[in-house]
């Protein structure tokens, strides 16, 4: 339920569902494309304690939530029809700039894989450590099974990327996944290996010679091929009759795209892959220390603006072409620099709230998620962010000097050290990274402790909302008739604990909900079981019909208003079949809650046991000035 409250707040502040073109998410942030960005209440979003930071970049409004972003994302989809309309809206509106389109495509293709990429990379690093210390042998069944688990994703990358690219390009992801499967099919791998034999017979397609390439672990060829397939799919669906398109469109897309990929797309994309990898090697080889200092100092700046996604294809491509990557090790000192700065502030600050935020942000940073540290601590204080970047530059320069590389991809975290172990065992490059990363962490921690806070009496990084006059109070009237039930007596811990806000519950006598206020419908839940209202004074009111009734998926609920509608006290909001809900086994106790109770001095409920519809129910007392 806490995710529903936050989701309602976000939807309301963004101007409602109708103002949202599309929604996506990465590891810690929600990404929105809006019709009218002027309708978005940025300051209101920033004041929400469940939101770390809000920014606009590359045509997207990015809301940093934290590690639980996926829960908020799924809740928003549950409350709206965005998942059904995004594709249509994206195509209708289009992209405003090339940069926005590029970063959106890269994020859309690689974001779903970040977690599993990190998991397989950590597993592969742990196996390398086990081999080095002779805990396992390559010939053992244990090592082979775990290695297969760690290597399967990368070996079959074209299949996995085919699926995510197909979804991103608004095509059939199973068709594009099969295209990726064709690239790594055993018969094609066997044909490639046969090129090394003396009796090799050149492969042709309709008399045209085929340039055989090992596409295992490749990245760029399948992305280009998926784009071509998805571009073919729409006109084919328009031409073919509805009775045959379901199987003829995939048939033609597969036949045309797979053939083009082996004849043209694959060789060209492979050449581009090698060009990209060789270009990076040339820049890195020119001065690895300078490259390290630049990446170490700027990486977190790239993260702030979402530019870091542009480096993901380069890193992955280095693995597929070179078998290792030297860019990724330069990012670890940058991450630990922010972690060290956060530790320095945690040890120095006298503000208990700031200390708590720093503690949780520090633990997240050590495992590669720096957004809570950046937006919660270092960036608002400015100096610690700069100290973290300087520490990252120093540490990455040391790492670059020794040409440290990683041999599996993941997230820059403490586990990255195991991913740096080369096939020959731990060497000086690994220890160089340990020293460089330690330098970044210690430097940022010490300097931030000494100079990161201008005033030790700092009262925190979150400003309190403007307080209203103490003499003012608002009345919330009863939206239905029934028996009064204190919140603490509800059988749902989320409501009874008061985590959502203060209020009271009503056991309904009939199946009608009316507006308890003059205001607007902030969010009407897609399932019709709940509605969020906002009064003219800014009070947020949640009416939730029954307990766990979202599981009914809209059965027995009939909304009579729409999102964004203006309502007057007494207007009918929702009608519901009370006997049917009870017969289905659901508790109909209906909480009426002020979700922004913390903005007020107190919320008092009526003590009458019998609640009459439109009678005074809650009294909202404003804060003193």
N, C-alpha and C positions, 0 to 999 in steps of 0.2 A: 504494500500500500504506500510506503514511503516513495517508491518509484513513481506511482501514479500521481502523487502530489507534485513531485518535481516535474514530471512530464506535463501535467496540466499547466503549471507555471510557465514552462518553456513555450508551449503552444500559445498561451495567451499573450506572452510578451513578444512573440514573433508575428502577431497580427492574425492568429488563427490558422486553421488548416488550409484555408483557401489562399493564403498568402505564401504558402510553401510549395515550391516547384518540386524539390526532391530532398531526400535525407539519406545520409550514409554515415558511417562512423569508422574510426581507426582505433588504435589501442586505448586512447584516453579521451578522445574528443568527438563530439557530434559535428557533422558538416551539413549545413543547410544552404540551398540555393533558393532565394526568395524572389517573388515578383516585384515587391516594392520594399527596399531596405529601409526606407524612411518610416515604415510602419513598425519596425522592430524597436522595442524599448531596451536598448543596450544597457542603460544605467540600472534599470529594474532587474535585468538578468544578472548583472554583476553583484547586485546587493543580495542575491539569493545565496545562502551559505552552502547550498549543495553544488554550486557552480564555482569553479576555480578561476576561470578567465573567459572573456569573450573577445573575439577579434574578427575583423573582416579581411580576407586575403584571397586574391585570384578568383573573384566572383563568388566566394563562399563566405558564409557566416559560420565561424568555428566556435563551438562552445566546449570548453575543456571541463570534463566531468570527473575523470579519474578512472581507476581500474574497473569500476562497475558500470562503465558507459554502455556496455552491451545490454544490461538490464533496462536502463533508461530508454535505449533505442527500441528494444522490443516492446516496451510499454507504450511508447508513442505510436508504434505501428498498431498495437492493439486498440488504442483509443481513436484511431483515425483510419482513413482509407488511403493513406499515402503510398503504401506498398502496391496498391492496385493502380494508382494514377501516375506514379513517378515517370514511368517510361513514356507515357503519352505527353506529359508536361515537358519533359526534357526535349523531346523531339519538336514540340511546338515552339518552345522558347529558344532553344539553341544556346551556344556559348558566346559570351561577349568578347573573349580574347583567347589567343592561342595558348598563353601560359596557363590560364585557368583550365582549358581543355586538357592540356598535357598532364598537369598535376592531378586532375580529377581521374583521368584514365589510369595513370600509374597507381594512385591510391586505391581505385576500385579493383584493380587486378591483383595487387599484392597484399592489401590489408587483410583479406580473409585468411592468408597463409602465415601471417606474422607469428602467431602463437605456435603453430606446428613447426615452422622453420626454426624457432628458438628451441623447441623441445628436441628435435632431431639433431640440431647442432650441439646442444649440451650433451646428449647421449653419445654422439660421435667423439666429442672431446673427452668424456669420461672413459670411453673405450681406449682412446689413445693413452690416457694416463694409466689404465690397467695394464696395457701392453708394456709400457715403459718400466713399470715396477714388477713385471712378471706375475701379476695377479691372474692374468688370463693369457692363453696362447691362441694365435690365429687359427690353429688347426682344431681347436676345441669347438664343440657344438654350441656351447654358451656364447662364445664370441661371435660365431657365424650368425646365430639367430638375432642377437642384439645388433650386430652390424647391419644385417638386412633391414631391421626396423629403422636404424638411423640413416641408411643410405637410400631407401626405397623412394622417399619423396623427391630427392634430388635426381636420382636416376630416371624416374618417370615424370620429371618436371613438365615435359610437353603435354602430358595428359592432364595434369592438375591445372596448369596455366590455361590449357584449352578450355576447361570448364569455367574458370573465373573470368577469362577474357570474353567468352561467349555471353556470359551474363552481363558484363560491362558494356559490350557492344550491342546489347538488346537483341540477341539472336538466340537460337536454340543451343544451350550450353552442352547438351549431350552430343550434338553434331560436331561442335568444335572440339569436344573432348576426344571423340573418335578420330578426328584429324590428328590430334596430338598422339593418339595411340598408334596410328599408321606410321608416324615418324620413327617410333621406337619399336615397331613390330619385329619379332625375332627374325622373320624372313629378310627384312631390309637390313638388320644388323648383320646377319649372316652374309648377305650380298656385299656389304661394305668390307667385312673381314676377308672375303674371298679375293678382294682386289690385291691382296698381298701374295697370292699364290701364282705359280707360273702358268697354270692352265685357265686363268681367269678369262671369262667371256664377257665383254662389255654389255651392260644392261641398257635396253632401249625401251621406249614407250611409243608405239605406233611409228616405229622407225627412227624416232628422235633419241639421240644418246642421252642417258641420264647421268648427271654428276652425283655420284654417291657420297654422302656425308654422314658421319655418325652424329645423329641428332639427340642422343641421350644427354640429359642435363642441359640441353640448349634452352634458350629463353626467347630470343627475338624472332626466330622463324615461326613458331606457333602463334605468337601474338599477331604477326602480319597475316598469317593464314586465317586466323579466327576473324580478323577484321574483314578479309575478302569474303569469307563464307557468310558472315552476317549481312554484308552489303548485297550479296546475291539473294539472300533469303526473302527479303521484303518484296522485290519485284516478281520473284517466282510465285510467291503466295498470291500476288495480285493477278497474275496471268492464269494460273492453274485453277481448275474448278474445285469447289470446296470438298467434293467427294474423293478427290485424289491427291489433294495437296499435302495431306498429312504424311504420306509416304513418298510422293514424288519430289517434294521440295527437299527433304533430307537426302534423297537419292541423288538428285542433281547437284546439290551443294557438296556432298562428299566426292562424287565423281570428278567434278570440275576442280574443286579446291585442292584435293589431294594430288591430282595430276599436276596442277599448276605449281604446287608447293615443291614437289620433287624436281620439276623441270626448271622452274624460274624463281619462285618466292624463296625457297630454301637456300639455294646457292647465293642469291643476292643478300638475304638476311644474314647468312653465315659470314659473308664477306664484311658486312657492316659490323657484325659482332667482333670479328677479329680486328677490324679497323679501330673500333672503340677501345678494345682491350690494349692494343698496341699503342694507341694515342695516350691512354692513361699511363702505361708503362714508361713512355717517353717523358711525360711531364714529371712523373715520380722519380725517374732516373736522373733528371736534370739536377734536382736538389731535394733529396728526401727529407732533410731537416726542415727546409723552408715549407715543403708540402705539409709536414707534420704540424708545424707551428700555425699555419693558416687554417688547417682543418680543425685542430684542437681549439683554436680561439673562436672560430666562426660556427662550429657545428651546432651549438645551442641556439645561436641566432637563427640558423636555418630551421631549427625545430620550432621556434617561436612563430615564424611566418609560414610554416608548412613546406618550406623549400627542400627539406631533407628527403622527401619522396623522390626527387629527381635523381638522387644518388643510388637508390635501390636497384634499378636496372643495371647500373654500372657495376655495383658490387656483385650481384648475382651473375652478370655476364663474365666477370673476371674468373669466377669459379668454373663456369662452363668452358671457357676458352683456355685459361691458364692452369686450372686445378687448384688455385689458391688465390688469396686476395690480400693486398697490403694496405688498402684504404681502411678497411674495417678496424684494424688495431689502433689507428689514429683517433678513432672516435671514443675509445674506452677512457683515456685520460680526460676528455671533454666531459663525459658523463660523471666521472668520479670527482672532477673539479667542482661541479655543482653540488654533489653529495658532501664534499668537504666543506664548502661554504655554508651549507645548511647545518652541518654539525657545529660549525663555529657559532652560528646564530643561536642554535639550541642551547649551547653551553653559556652564552653570554646574556641572552635576554632575560629580563625579569618578568615579562608578561607571560602568565601561565597559558593563555590561549595560543599565543605565538609559539611557545615552547612545545605544546602538544601538536600543533600543525607541523612544526619542524621535525619532530620525532617520527611521525608517520611518513612525511615526505622523504626523510633520510632512508628509511627502510625500503621504500619504493625505488629510490634512486640506485641503491646498491644492486637491485635486480633489473636495472635498465629503464625504468620509467621515471623520467626527470620532470615531467610537466607539473606534478604537485609541488616539487621543490622550486621550480622556476616561477610559477605563477602564484604560489602561496607564500614564498619566502624571499628568494634572491632578487627577482625582478622588481617587486614592489619596493624593496629596500635599495635597489640599484647597485650600491657598492658591492655587496656579496656576489651579484651576478657577474660584474666585471672581474672580481677577484677569481671567481670560478673559471671564467674564460681565459684569464692569464695563466692560471694553474694548468688548464687544459693545453694551452699552447706550449708551455714548458715541458710537460709530460709527453705530449705527442711528438715534440722535436727529438726527445731522447729515443722514443720508440722508432721514429723514422730513421734516425741515424744508424740503427742496427738492422734496418730492413725487416722488421718483424712482420710476419704474415699469419693469417688464419687459414685453416684447412676445412672448415665447415662454417656455414652461415648461421646466424642467430641474432640475439639482441645483445648489445654491448652491456655486459654486466660482469659480476665476479666470476661467472662460469666461463667467460670468454678466455681466461687464461688456459683452460684445458683445451680449447679449440686451437690454440697456437702451437700445440705440440706437433712438430713435424714427424713424418714417418720414421726418421732415424732416432727419435727420442728427444727429450728435453735438452735444449742447447741455450746458448747465450742470448738468442733473440727472445726467448720466453722470459728470461730473467731481466732483460732490458725493458720489456713491457711492464713487468712487476715493479721495477724501480721507477719508470716513467709515470705509471699510474699512481704509485705511492707518492711521488713528488707532487703531482697535481692535487691529490687529496689533502696532503699535509699542508702544502702552501696555502690553498684556499681556506682550509679550516683555521689555520693560525692567523692569517691576515684578516679574515672575516670576524674572528673572535676579537681581534684588537681594534679594527677600524670599520667593521660592517654596520654598526648601529651608531647613528649620530647622537641619540639621546637614550640612555638606559631606562628612562621612564616612559619609553614608547608604549602606548596602550594597545597595540595590536595593529594588524594590517587590514582588518575589516572595519569600516566606518559604520557607526550606528545610523539608522534611518532617522530622518528629521522627525522630531517628536511633536505631537499635537498638543493642544491646550488641555489641561487636566480637567477642566469643567465640562468637556464635550463627551458625550456618550451616544452610542447608536443602538437601536433596537433591531434585532433579527426576529421576524415573526415565524410562527409555526407553519411549515409547508404542508402538513397533513395532521389529521386528528388521530388520537390514540392514547396509549398509556406511556407515561414517562419512564425512561430507563437510564440511570446514570452510566456514563461511559465505562467506568471501572467494572461494571457488571456484564459487559458485552463479552461473548465467548471468543472474540478475536483479539489476540494480544496486540496487534497493530493499532487497533482503536483504543482498547482499554488502557494501554500504557501511556496514552497521550502524546505519542511521538508525532502524530500527524497534526495535532492541535487540540484546543479545548472545545467543549461543546456538550451536547446531550443527545441521547437516542430516543426514538419513539417507536413503540410497537404499534403498527398501523391498524386502523379499523376499516379502511377502505383502500381502493387502488387508484388514488389520485394524488399527484404531487403538484402543488402550486408554488409560485415564486414567493419567497419570504421577504423579498427586497425589491426596490427599484434599482435597476442596473442593467447588466447584460449577461448573456450566456458566454462564459469564457471558454468552457470545453464541455460538449455533450459527448459522453462516452459512446463509442460505436455500438456497443452492446445494449445501450439504452438503460442500463441499471444504475447509472450515476450521472450527476451533472455538477459542474463547477460554475459558480456565479461570482460576479464582482459587483459590489455596491458602488454607488456614486462616490462614496467616501474612500474607496480603495480596499474595502474589507473583502476577503476571499472566503466564500461559503461553499463547502462541499456537502452534497446530499447523496448518500450512498444507500440505495434501497436493498436491504437485506445483507446477509453475510455470505461471501463466496458466490454471489449470484452472477458474477461475470462468467461463471462456468456454464450458464444457460445460453450463452452466445446470442442474446437478444430475444429468445423465446419469452413470451408473456409480457414484454415491455413495448410500449408504443409511444415514442417521443412526439411531442406536439410543438416543439420549437427546433431551431437549427443553431449551429455554432455562430456566435457573433450577434445573435438576435437581441434587440432591446426588449426588456420585459418590465412590466409593472407589478407591484405587489398584488397577488391574487391570480395572475395569469397562469393557466395550466401549462405545466412543463412536461410531465410524463404521466401516462396512464399505464397501470399494470394489473395483471390478473392475479389478485391476492390469493384466492383459493387454489389456483393452479400451482403457484409457487410453493405454497404450504404443502400441497399434495406431492410435489416433487421432492419434498424432504429438506427444504431450505428454511433457515431462520430468517424471518422477515424484519427483524429489528433494524431500524433505519437510523444511522448516525447523522446528525447535523453538526458539522464541525467548522470552526474558523481556522483555516489552514495556516494563516499568517498571524496566529495568536501571539507570537513573540514580539510583534510590532506594537502590541498594546499592553496597557498596565494590567488588565485582567479581563476575563470573559466569564460572566456570571450566568447561570441557567436558572429558569423558573423552578420553583419547588412544588408546583401543582402536579399531582399525580395524573389527573385527567387533562390531556392537552386538547384544546379546541383549535381547529384550523384557523389560521390568521391571528391567533392570540399571541401576545408577547412571549418569546421563547428564550432568547439570549440577549444579554446586555453587554455590549462591547465598551469597555472603559479605556479612553485614550491616555497616553503617557503624559506625565507632567513635562513642562518645558524646562 
